[in-house]
Amino acid sequence: MSQDVVADALNMIRNAVKANKKSVKINRISNLLIEVLKMMKIKKAIKTYKIDGKEKSVTVSIGEIIECKAVKPRFTVKKTQIEKYMRRYLPARGIGTLIVSTNNGLKTHEEAMEENIGGCLVAYFY
């Protein structure tokens, strides 16, 4: 286990997908991880997630996902550079989502480009 809760959780989800599991239990949670899971649920990469406050864990039901990874190091990008990182991390145009941490909270790369704001790359999935 590393110090990065988001990277560990996304690795656990990716390993569960490769092992054809339907769900995975993540034992460490953070507010950033919960926001990433919300975005993944909106994009249907995961079906549901259930937070257990007593055990401080979250159970994730896996949906339509092929790959999910954290971006390391967390590059700071300007609004004009988002396209460059889309080509680096996503397989094709219109496929996948980059998650960008902005001053206005977490945004998908589409929302960040629409609002003309940059930020820090957190993760991607498709």
C-alpha positions as CSV (number, residue, x, y, z in Angstrom):
1,M,0.0,0.0,0.0
2,S,1.3,3.4,-0.9
3,Q,0.3,6.8,0.5
4,D,-2.0,7.6,-2.4
5,V,-5.5,6.4,-1.5
6,V,-6.9,7.1,-5.0
7,A,-4.1,5.3,-6.8
8,D,-4.5,2.2,-4.5
9,A,-8.3,2.2,-5.0
10,L,-8.1,2.5,-8.8
11,N,-5.5,-0.3,-8.8
12,M,-7.8,-2.5,-6.8
13,I,-10.7,-1.8,-9.2
14,R,-8.5,-2.5,-12.2
15,N,-7.3,-5.8,-10.7
16,A,-10.9,-6.8,-10.0
17,V,-11.8,-6.1,-13.6
18,K,-9.0,-8.3,-14.8
19,A,-10.1,-11.1,-12.4
20,N,-13.7,-10.8,-13.7
21,K,-15.0,-9.9,-10.2
22,K,-18.4,-8.1,-9.8
23,S,-17.4,-6.0,-6.9
24,V,-14.4,-5.0,-4.8
25,K,-14.0,-3.7,-1.2
26,I,-11.6,-0.8,-0.7
27,N,-10.4,-0.5,2.9
28,R,-9.1,3.1,2.7
29,I,-11.2,6.0,1.7
30,S,-10.8,9.8,1.3
31,N,-13.0,12.6,0.1
32,L,-11.0,12.8,-3.2
33,L,-11.7,9.1,-3.8
34,I,-15.4,9.5,-3.1
35,E,-15.5,12.4,-5.7
36,V,-13.7,10.2,-8.3
37,L,-16.1,7.4,-7.7
38,K,-19.1,9.8,-8.2
39,M,-17.6,10.8,-11.6
40,M,-17.1,7.1,-12.5
41,K,-20.7,6.4,-11.6
42,I,-22.0,9.2,-13.7
43,K,-20.0,7.9,-16.7
44,K,-21.2,4.3,-15.9
45,A,-17.7,3.0,-15.3
46,I,-19.0,1.6,-12.0
47,K,-22.6,0.7,-11.1
48,T,-22.7,1.6,-7.4
49,Y,-20.6,2.3,-4.4
50,K,-21.5,1.9,-0.8
51,I,-19.6,3.7,2.0
52,D,-19.3,1.9,5.3
53,G,-18.6,4.5,8.0
54,K,-17.9,2.1,10.8
55,E,-15.2,0.1,8.9
56,K,-14.1,3.2,6.9
57,S,-14.3,1.3,3.7
58,V,-16.2,1.4,0.4
59,T,-17.7,-1.4,-1.7
60,V,-17.7,-0.8,-5.4
61,S,-19.9,-2.6,-8.0
62,I,-18.0,-2.7,-11.3
63,G,-19.7,-1.6,-14.4
64,E,-18.5,-0.9,-18.0
65,I,-14.8,-0.3,-17.4
66,I,-11.7,-1.5,-19.2
67,E,-8.9,0.6,-17.6
68,C,-8.6,3.0,-14.7
69,K,-5.4,4.5,-13.4
70,A,-4.2,7.5,-11.3
71,V,-2.0,10.0,-13.1
72,K,1.5,10.0,-11.4
73,P,3.0,12.5,-11.0
74,R,-0.1,14.8,-10.8
75,F,0.7,17.1,-13.7
76,T,-0.5,20.7,-13.5
77,V,-2.1,21.6,-16.9
78,K,-3.3,24.8,-18.4
79,K,-6.5,24.9,-20.3
80,T,-4.6,24.7,-23.6
81,Q,-2.7,21.6,-22.6
82,I,-5.6,19.3,-21.7
83,E,-5.8,18.1,-25.4
84,K,-2.1,16.9,-25.2
85,Y,-2.8,14.8,-22.1
86,M,-6.0,13.4,-23.6
87,R,-3.9,12.1,-26.5
88,R,-1.4,10.6,-24.0
89,Y,-3.8,8.8,-21.6
90,L,-7.0,8.1,-23.5
91,P,-7.2,5.5,-26.3
92,A,-9.2,7.6,-28.9
93,R,-11.3,10.8,-29.2
94,G,-14.6,10.5,-27.5
95,I,-13.5,7.4,-25.5
96,G,-12.6,7.8,-21.8
97,T,-12.5,10.5,-19.2
98,L,-9.6,12.5,-17.6
99,I,-10.4,13.8,-14.1
100,V,-9.0,17.3,-13.5
101,S,-8.8,18.9,-10.0
102,T,-9.6,22.6,-10.5
103,N,-10.3,25.5,-8.3
104,N,-14.0,24.7,-8.7
105,G,-13.6,21.1,-7.6
106,L,-13.1,17.9,-9.6
107,K,-14.2,18.2,-13.3
108,T,-14.0,15.9,-16.3
109,H,-11.8,17.0,-19.1
110,E,-14.8,18.0,-21.1
111,E,-16.2,20.2,-18.4
112,A,-12.7,21.8,-17.8
113,M,-12.3,22.6,-21.5
114,E,-15.9,23.9,-21.7
115,E,-15.3,26.3,-18.8
116,N,-11.8,27.2,-20.0
117,I,-10.0,26.2,-16.7
118,G,-6.9,24.2,-16.0
119,G,-5.9,22.2,-13.0
120,C,-4.1,19.1,-11.8
121,L,-4.6,15.7,-13.4
122,V,-5.8,13.1,-11.0
123,A,-6.9,10.0,-12.8
124,Y,-8.3,8.6,-16.1
125,F,-10.6,5.8,-17.0
126,Y,-12.3,4.2,-20.1
